[in-house]
Amino acid sequence: MKKINIIKKNYDINNIINKRNMIKNKYFYIYKDNNSINNYRFAICVSKKIGNAVTRNKIKRQIKDILDKSNLVFKTNNDYVIIIRNEINNLNYKEIKENLINLISKVLD
C-alpha cells in the first residue's frame, strides 16, 4: 500500500467514524466517507485487546497485503477505516482474506 493511500491523522479517522456510514461482520467494521482528495485512502485500526505489538502489526501487514493484491476497484474519492475486532485471532490468513474481500465488496456496491 502506497503512503499516499494511508490516512494518518487521528481527527480524519474520527470524522469518518462519526459519520456512521459503516458495514460490519464478525471480524471487521468498515467505515466509508467521501473526501476532497483525488485518491482513495485507508486506515487500519487494531485494538490492544487483540494482542501485543507484534500480533497487531502482523494483522495490519496482512490486511495491507490483502488490499494490495485484491483486484477490487476502489472509488477515487473515498476514505475507508477498517477496525479489526477481537475474533480475528481465531482465523488464519486465508479466512481473513475471504472475510475482508466479501465485506469490502459489499461496501463498494
SULDA-V71055 format. One record per backbone hydrogen bond with DSSP energy under -0.5 kcal/mol. NH is the residue of the N-H (numbers start at 0). CO is the residue of the C=O. E is the energy in kcal/mol with one decimal. If there is no record, write none. Layout:
nh=NH co=CO e=E
nh=NH co=CO e=E
This chain:
nh=4 co=1 e=-1.5
nh=5 co=2 e=-1.4
nh=6 co=41 e=-2.9
nh=7 co=5 e=-0.6
nh=12 co=8 e=-1.6
nh=13 co=9 e=-2.5
nh=14 co=10 e=-2.2
nh=15 co=11 e=-1.9
nh=16 co=12 e=-2.3
nh=17 co=13 e=-2.4
nh=18 co=14 e=-0.9
nh=18 co=15 e=-0.5
nh=19 co=16 e=-1.3
nh=20 co=15 e=-0.5
nh=21 co=19 e=-1.1
nh=22 co=29 e=-1.9
nh=24 co=27 e=-2.3
nh=28 co=82 e=-2.1
nh=29 co=22 e=-2.8
nh=30 co=80 e=-2.7
nh=31 co=20 e=-2.7
nh=32 co=78 e=-1.9
nh=34 co=76 e=-2.1
nh=40 co=77 e=-1.7
nh=41 co=4 e=-2.7
nh=42 co=79 e=-1.6
nh=44 co=42 e=-0.5
nh=44 co=81 e=-3.1
nh=45 co=43 e=-0.5
nh=46 co=83 e=-0.6
nh=49 co=46 e=-1.4
nh=55 co=51 e=-2.4
nh=56 co=52 e=-2.5
nh=57 co=53 e=-1.9
nh=58 co=54 e=-2.1
nh=59 co=55 e=-2.2
nh=60 co=56 e=-2.5
nh=61 co=57 e=-2.3
nh=62 co=58 e=-2.4
nh=63 co=59 e=-2.6
nh=64 co=60 e=-2.2
nh=65 co=61 e=-2.3
nh=66 co=62 e=-2.4
nh=67 co=63 e=-2.2
nh=68 co=64 e=-2.5
nh=69 co=65 e=-1.5
nh=73 co=71 e=-0.7
nh=77 co=74 e=-1.0
nh=78 co=32 e=-3.4
nh=79 co=40 e=-2.5
nh=80 co=30 e=-2.2
nh=81 co=42 e=-3.3
nh=81 co=79 e=-0.5
nh=82 co=28 e=-3.0
nh=82 co=80 e=-0.6
nh=83 co=44 e=-2.6
nh=83 co=81 e=-0.5
nh=84 co=26 e=-2.8
nh=87 co=84 e=-1.5
nh=88 co=85 e=-1.5
nh=89 co=86 e=-1.5
nh=90 co=87 e=-1.7
nh=95 co=91 e=-2.2
nh=96 co=92 e=-2.5
nh=97 co=93 e=-2.2
nh=98 co=94 e=-2.3
nh=99 co=95 e=-2.6
nh=100 co=96 e=-2.5
nh=101 co=97 e=-2.1
nh=102 co=98 e=-2.0
nh=103 co=99 e=-2.7
nh=104 co=100 e=-2.3
nh=105 co=101 e=-1.2
nh=106 co=102 e=-1.8
nh=107 co=103 e=-2.3
nh=108 co=104 e=-0.7
